[in-house]
Amino acid sequence: MEWLDRVSRVLRGDHVVAQLIRFALVGGVSNIAYVLLFLAMNGCGPLVANVAGSMVSTVIANELHRRLTFHATGRVGWFTAQWEGGGLALIGLLLSTAALAGIEFWAPGLGEVAQSGAVVVVMAAVGGMRFLVLRGFVF
């Protein structure tokens, strides 16, 4: 039981590894929110459902990052977190879309498994950059 208490204390701390773990957990929670909203709104069409899911899940993620991931409620206000975090999410979306379009352009015959692997790599890189910018400049 002592090891569980020790792990809990480490995860609540402000060390970069603890923040990265919390960042990933918040990402998972916001992705679940996205999927639920997408499914609920799919009757309005997939484009509307995607936009609504993206916007709501981004707001949720930004607030959870402000409160939980970076413990920044005393340093960064809600609006600033939404404005800057939302801008970063938009830049990440543009970068990932451009990277995936580039993969399709330069490697059109890439199989589904390789394409999926490329998507994972691109999204991991965008997520890593988002973490660094949020940690270093926003929060």
C-alpha positions as CSV (number, residue, x, y, z in Angstrom):
1,M,0.0,0.0,0.0
2,E,2.9,2.3,0.6
3,W,3.9,2.1,-3.1
4,L,0.4,3.2,-4.1
5,D,0.7,6.3,-1.8
6,R,4.1,7.1,-3.2
7,V,2.8,6.8,-6.9
8,S,-0.1,9.0,-6.0
9,R,2.1,11.7,-4.5
10,V,4.3,11.6,-7.6
11,L,1.4,11.9,-10.0
12,R,0.0,14.9,-8.1
13,G,3.3,16.7,-8.3
14,D,4.5,19.3,-10.8
15,H,7.4,17.2,-12.3
16,V,7.3,17.0,-16.1
17,V,6.6,13.2,-16.1
18,A,3.6,13.7,-13.8
19,Q,2.3,16.5,-16.0
20,L,2.8,14.4,-19.1
21,I,0.8,11.5,-17.6
22,R,-2.0,13.9,-16.5
23,F,-1.8,15.4,-20.0
24,A,-2.4,12.0,-21.6
25,L,-5.2,11.2,-19.2
26,V,-6.9,14.5,-19.9
27,G,-6.5,13.8,-23.7
28,G,-8.3,10.5,-23.2
29,V,-11.2,12.1,-21.2
30,S,-11.6,14.8,-23.9
31,N,-11.6,12.2,-26.7
32,I,-14.3,10.3,-24.9
33,A,-16.3,13.5,-24.7
34,Y,-15.7,14.1,-28.4
35,V,-17.0,10.6,-29.3
36,L,-20.1,10.9,-27.1
37,L,-21.0,14.3,-28.5
38,F,-20.2,13.2,-32.1
39,L,-22.6,10.2,-31.7
40,A,-25.3,12.3,-30.1
41,M,-25.1,14.9,-32.9
42,N,-24.5,12.6,-35.8
43,G,-28.2,13.1,-36.8
44,C,-27.3,16.7,-37.8
45,G,-24.6,15.3,-40.1
46,P,-21.0,14.2,-39.6
47,L,-19.5,17.7,-40.3
48,V,-21.7,19.4,-37.7
49,A,-21.1,16.6,-35.2
50,N,-17.3,16.8,-35.8
51,V,-17.2,20.6,-35.3
52,A,-19.3,20.4,-32.2
53,G,-17.4,17.5,-30.8
54,S,-14.1,19.2,-31.5
55,M,-15.1,22.5,-30.0
56,V,-16.6,21.1,-26.8
57,S,-13.8,18.5,-26.2
58,T,-11.2,21.3,-26.7
59,V,-12.9,23.5,-24.1
60,I,-13.0,20.5,-21.7
61,A,-9.3,19.7,-22.4
62,N,-8.2,23.3,-21.9
63,E,-9.9,23.6,-18.6
64,L,-8.7,20.3,-17.3
65,H,-5.2,21.1,-18.4
66,R,-5.4,24.4,-16.6
67,R,-6.8,22.9,-13.4
68,L,-5.3,19.4,-13.3
69,T,-2.4,19.0,-15.7
70,F,-0.5,22.2,-14.9
71,H,-2.1,23.4,-11.7
72,A,-2.5,26.8,-13.2
73,T,-5.8,28.1,-11.9
74,G,-4.1,30.8,-9.9
75,R,-1.8,31.9,-12.7
76,V,-4.0,31.6,-15.8
77,G,-7.6,32.6,-16.2
78,W,-10.3,30.6,-17.9
79,F,-10.5,32.9,-21.0
80,T,-6.7,32.9,-21.5
81,A,-6.6,29.2,-21.3
82,Q,-9.4,28.8,-23.8
83,W,-8.0,31.4,-26.2
84,E,-4.4,30.2,-26.2
85,G,-5.2,26.5,-25.8
86,G,-7.9,26.7,-28.5
87,G,-5.4,28.4,-30.8
88,L,-2.9,25.7,-30.2
89,A,-5.5,23.1,-30.9
90,L,-6.3,24.8,-34.2
91,I,-2.7,25.0,-35.2
92,G,-2.3,21.3,-34.3
93,L,-5.3,20.4,-36.5
94,L,-3.8,22.4,-39.4
95,L,-0.4,20.7,-38.9
96,S,-1.8,17.2,-38.6
97,T,-4.1,17.8,-41.7
98,A,-1.1,19.1,-43.7
99,A,1.1,16.2,-42.7
100,L,-1.6,13.6,-43.5
101,A,-2.3,15.3,-46.9
102,G,1.5,15.2,-47.5
103,I,1.6,11.5,-46.7
104,E,-1.3,10.9,-49.2
105,F,0.5,13.0,-51.8
106,W,4.0,11.5,-51.5
107,A,3.0,7.9,-50.7
108,P,-0.4,7.3,-52.3
109,G,0.0,3.5,-52.3
110,L,0.6,3.3,-48.6
111,G,-1.4,0.4,-47.1
112,E,-4.0,1.0,-44.4
113,V,-1.8,-0.3,-41.6
114,A,1.1,2.0,-42.7
115,Q,-1.3,4.9,-43.0
116,S,-2.7,4.2,-39.5
117,G,0.9,4.1,-38.2
118,A,1.7,7.4,-39.9
119,V,-1.5,8.9,-38.3
120,V,-0.4,7.8,-34.9
121,V,3.1,9.2,-35.4
122,V,1.8,12.5,-36.6
123,M,-0.8,12.8,-33.8
124,A,1.9,11.9,-31.2
125,A,4.2,14.6,-32.6
126,V,1.4,17.2,-32.6
127,G,0.4,16.2,-29.0
128,G,4.0,16.4,-27.9
129,M,4.4,19.8,-29.3
130,R,1.1,20.9,-27.8
131,F,2.3,19.6,-24.4
132,L,5.6,21.5,-24.6
133,V,4.0,24.8,-25.7
134,L,1.2,24.5,-23.1
135,R,3.8,23.7,-20.4
136,G,6.3,26.4,-21.5
137,F,4.2,29.3,-22.6
138,V,0.5,29.0,-21.7
139,F,0.5,27.5,-18.2
